[in-house]
Amino acid sequence: MTPDELKLRLRKFSGRIIKMVDKLPNTISGRAIGSQIVRSGTSPGANYRAACRAKSDKDFINKLKIVEEELDETEYWLDVIADSELIKPDLLTELKRETGELLAIITKSIITKREKMGDA
């Protein structure tokens, strides 16, 4: 996957998160969790773009680690939403799958870059 393809995939992921958040109930918990996941679920795309403009390999890895952390947090909030049935769990299956795939891509990218740097 090229950097441009991953940028597009992360941007589409952000859009899917936004649409999902808009389906959360207008309750105290729905609003609170929605605020959390909309931040964690839309930031990976922006942070990946920043990583692509990194000034060094170490800067690149540090920025990718932020993407990894935000995707992991998004995965957590999706689990909370499913567990509490704020949205029916079966309606979250594809979004959870995509979160896991993106997390795996970013994690592998970090490992690969570290290996190339001799930091593995």
N, C-alpha and C positions, 0 to 999 in steps of 0.2 A: 504494500500500500504506500503510495507516495504521500509526502507531507500535505499536498493540496487535497488529495482524496480524504485524508484524515481530518483536515480542517473542515471540509464539507460535512463529513460524517458527524463530527462533534457539533457543528452548527445545527444540523438537523436534529440531533439528540437534544440540544437546548430547546428547540421548538416543541419537541414531544413532551419534555418536562413541563414547559409552560402550559401546554394544553391539558396535561394531567392535573396540574395544580389548580387550574380553573374549574376542574370537576370535583375538587374537594368540598366538603360541606362548609357552609358559612357558620362555623362554630368556633369557640375559643381554640380547641385543639386543631381543627382543620386549618384555621388561619395561622396558628403558630408553626405547625409542621409545614404548611405550604410556604411560609416565609423561609424556613430553613432549607427546604429542598429546592426551591427556586434559585437560591443563591448557590448551593453546592452543585446543582445540576446544570447551571448555565455557565459557571466559571471555567470548567475544563476547556471549552473551546477558546475562550479568551486567553487562558494561561498557556494553551498549546501554541497559539499564535505568537505569544511572547517568547516561548521556548525556541521557536523557529528563528527568532531574531537574537538569540543568545550571543553574548560576546566571547564565550569560551565553552569548551566541553563541560567544565564544572558548572558553569552558569546554566547550560542546557539541561544537565541532570537535575540541578536544583529546581528549575522551573517544571521539569517533568514530574518531579516528586510532588509538587503542588497539585498538578493534574491528577496524579495517582491518589492523593489524599482526598481531593474533592469527589472523585468518582467513588471512592470507598465510602465516604460520608453519604453520598447519594444512594448507594446500595443499602446502607443502614436505614435511611428514611423510607425507602421503598418497602423494606421489610416491616417497618413500624406501621406504615399505611396499610399493608396487607394484613398484618397480624391484628390490627385494631378494626379492620374492615371499614376504614374510611372510604375506600374504594374496593370493590370486590377483587379479591386476589387474582382470579383468573383474567381480569382485565389488565393486570400489571405484568403478566408473563413476558410479553415481548419487550417491554421496557426494561425489565429486570435482566433479560437475556442480553440486550444491547449494552446495558451497563457493565455486565460481566465481561463481555467481549472487548469493550473499550478498555476496561481495567487491565485485561490480559495483554492487550496490544501495548499499552503504555508501560506496564511492568516489564515486558520483554524488551522494549526499547531502552529502558534504563539499564537492564542487565547487559544488553548488547553493547551499548555505549561504554559502560564500565569495563567490559572485557576488552574493547578496542583501546581503551586508555591504559589497560594493565592494572586496573583497580579492583578487579573481580575477586 
